[in-house]
Amino acid sequence: MVNSSGLVGILCAVTSGFLSAIGAVLYKLTTDSAAPQVCLVRYGLTFGIFLPYLTIRTVRGLTHRINKKSALLMLTAAICTLVSSLTEYLAMDSLTAGDSITIGACSFIFTLVGGHIFLKEAFRLVSIIPVALSVAGVVFVARPSFIFGDDDITFGGSRIGGIFFAILSAIGGSAAMLQTRKLHNKATVEQIIIVPACMALVVLPAYSKLRNDGWYIPCLEDMVYLCGSASAYFASFSFILFALHKERAGPVSICYNLNIVFVFIIENVVFHTVPKTTSIIGAALVFIGSCAVTKLQMRQTGVQNVG
């Protein structure tokens, strides 16, 4: 039976998943904007909110003293976080939001493998089954032409490029998570978050300049969608942090993964499109696989509710 604190955590996790789906679809509504722009707005919002909060916490002596090793871990985590965020949007330039989020949801595979190799975390052989299910799900979503004979173009871009960026986003997110785990009790959440936000304010304009994309202000409609997308992602992040204070990571992860379901529904309503059958099958396999791995990890660790 779920207690009141756990119920609040679960509701926050579901809300976080819903908001992340909203953020993805809002980005797809833009017509003349670039991935670095929405990424910059997203991290600019993070910087504007967390910097005063970090300052207050530091003055009160509630933050950790950062040594050289922790600083290096924070820098590495920030790079991986920024790469994951940017490539997530680049993937959506060529894929539907549903396909992009589904492939990105497979980051747990890289986290499992990386955790076993670098953090010496236990890996149960039975986990191979849900991992295989999720890999099969990605194949259904990617629809490689040598299997499905499907070489379609989605939203004006190459699917191959979109799939590559989606996988890179999953790897980046997984690497950032592994680095963040190493920072447990060595740095506070706000100290970790502010680093990629500061980095984004410098790196993203430079990245756009190097690609000769130009750095322009989008039209008013696109700006509204960009701000809406960035705000939705930021709110999603805030809800997931609050959820983790109320409920165990396992149930929170499962509930958050409902964003796979939400994004297909919202995208269908907004764009009046029907997702491919292979995408639906793939999303279902990835969702089942990620939930199964989460349940196995919960049984293994026996983590207690931190609420």
N, C-alpha and C positions, 0 to 999 in steps of 0.2 A: 504494500500500500504506500502511495506517495504522500509524504507529509507536505504541509503548506509551503515550506521553504523550497522543497524539491519541485513542487508544482509551479511555483514562480519561476524557478530556473528553467524548467521545460518550456513554459510559455515564452520566456525571453529568448530561448534558443530557436523556437519556431518563428518568432517575430524577426529574429536576426536573419534566418534563412529567407523569409519572405522579403525583407528589405534588400538583401543582396540580389534577389531576383529582380526586384523593381529597379535597382541601380543598373543592372545589366541591360534590361529592356529600354530604359531611358537613354542609355548611351546609343543603342541601336536606332533610336529615333532621330539622332542628329544627322544632318545632311552634308555639312561642310565643316567638319571638325576633325582633329587628329587625336590619337591616343595620348600623346604627351600632354595635351591640354587638359583633358579630364583628370589625368593622373596628377597634374600640377594643382588643379583646383582641389582635388581630394586631399592631397598632403598639405596644401596651404591651409585648408580648414583644420586639419589635425594640428599643424604647427600653431595656429592662432588660438586654439583652445587649450592644448596641452602645455604650451610654454608658460602661461601664467600659473597653471596648476602645479607644474614642476617647480617653478620659482617659490611658490608658497610652501610646498612640501620641503624644499631644500632649506629655506629659512627656518622652518620648524624642526629641522634635523631629522626628518623622516625618510630620507633617501640614503642609499648606500654610498660609501666611499669607493670610487672606481679605481682599480689598479690597472696596470698595463695589460695583463692577460684578459681581464674583463672588457677593457676598452677595445681590444682587438676582436673579441667575440661579438661585441655590440656592433662594431664596424662591419664585420662579415655578415652578421644577421641583417643589418640594414641594407647592404648591397643585394642580398638574396631577396629580401622583401620588396625592394624597388624593382628588381628584375621581374619578380613574380607579378607585381601589379601592372607594370607596363606591358608585359607580354600577354597578360589576360585581356587587356583592351585590344592589343594588336590581333589577337586570335579572333575577337568578335568582329574585326573589320572584314574577315573572310568567312566566318562561320555564323550560324544562328547562335543566339545567346544560349539556347538550350544545349546545343552540341558542345559549345565552348565550356560551359559550366560542368557538363557531364564528364568531359575529359579531365578537366581540372580537379574534379572530385576524386580522381585516382591518385592524388598526392599521397594518400595513406600508404600506398604500396612502397613508394620511395622512403617514406618515414619508417616503415617497418624494417626495410632492408638496412637503411642508414643507421637506425637505432641499434640494430643487432651488430653492425660492423664497428661503429664509432662509439656508441654508448654502452656496448656490451649488454644490451637488453635481451631478454629471453625471446626466442622465436619458436613458436610451436609449429610443428610440421603440418598440423591440420589447417593452419592459416593459409596454406598453399591453395586450398580449394576456393575460398572466397576471393583470393587474389586472382586466381585463374578466371573466375566468373567476371571480375571487373575488367581484366584484360580482354576477355571476349566481348564485354560491353563496349569497350573503346573501339574494337574492331568493327562492331556493328555501327557505331556512330561515325567512325572515319570512312567506312565503306570503300576500302581500297579497290581500285578498278580491276586488279588481277583476281579478285574474289567475286565482287558484285557486278563488275562491268559497268560501274557508275563513275563517270568522270565529270560530274557536274560542277558548275560554278555557282557559288552562293554569295549574295550581296556584293557582287562585282569583284570578288577576289578569288584567288586560288585556294581550294580546300587544303591542298598539301601545306601551303604556308601557314594557314590557320591552325591546322592540326599540330604542326611543329611548334608554333607559339603556345598553344594550349598545353602541350606536354612540357615545354620549357617553363611555363608558369607553374605547373604542378611540381616540377623538380625544385624550382626556386622557393616555392612555399614550403615544401618539405624541408629543404636545407635551412631555411629561416627558423622553422620550428625546432629542428635539432639544435641549432645554435642557441636558441632561446632557452631550451631545456638546460643547457650547460650553465646558463646565467641564473638558474634558480638560487635564490638567497644571496646573489651577488649584485643584483641590480633590480630596481623597482620597475613596474610596468611602464610608468611615465618616462623613466630614463631610457628604456629600450625603444619606446615609440617615437620619441623626439628625434632620434638620430636619423632614421630614414626620411622623416619630414624635412629636416634641415638639408639633407643630401639632395632631396628631390628639387628643392628651390634652386639649386645650382646645376644639377646634372640634366634635368629635363629640358631647360632652355638650350643648353649646350648640345644635347642630343638632337633636338629639332634643328639647330643651326647646322650641325654636321650633315644631316640628311637633306639639307636645303629645303626643308618644309616651310621655312619662314616662320615667324612668330607673330601671328595676327590675332585680333580679337574676333571671334566668331559672330555671326549675325545674332540678333536678340533671341530668336527662337532657339537656336543651337545653344546659346549661353544659358538659357533657362533649363534646357535638358541636361547640359553639362553640370550645372550647379545642383540640379535635382539628383543626378546620378551620383555625384560626389557626396552629397548630403546623405543619400540613402546608404551608401557604402560605409560612411562614417558612423551613422546610426546603427547599422548592422554590427559593426565592430564593437560599439559601446554596449549593445545588448548582449553580445556573446561574452564580453568580459564580466558583465553583471551576472549572466547565467552561470558562469563558472564559479562564482562566489556562492551560489545557492544550490548547485547540484554537481554531481560527479561529471568528470569529463566525458565518460562513455555515453550516458543518456543525452548530454548536451550535443555531442557530435552527431548522434543518430538523428535528433530532432532538427539540427541545423541542416543536415543533408536533404531535408525535405525541400530545400531550395531547388533541387533538380526537378521536383514535381511542379513547384510554383512557377518556375521560369517557363516551362512548356505551356502551362495554362495561360499565363499572362501574355506570352508571345503570341499564342493562338488568338487571344481576344484582341490584342492591339493591332496585329498585322493581318488578321483574318486569314491566317495560313494554317494548314494542317501539317503537323510534323510527320516526317517519313516514318513508316512502320519500323524500319531498322533503328531509327533514332530512339523510338519509344522502347523497343526491346533492349537496346544498349543502355539507356538510362535506367531501366528496371534492373538489369544485371549489375550495373555499377552500384546502385543504391543497396541492393541485397548484399553484394560483396562487402561494401564498406560497413554496413550494419553488423554483418556476421563477424568481421574482424574486430569491431568495437566490442561486441559481446564477449568474444574470446579473450580479449585483453582485460576486460572487466573481471572475468572469472579468474584470470591468472594473477592479477595484481591484488584483487580484493580491496580496492581503494575505498575508503569510507567517505561519506558525505562530509564536505568541508563547511557546509552551512551551519 
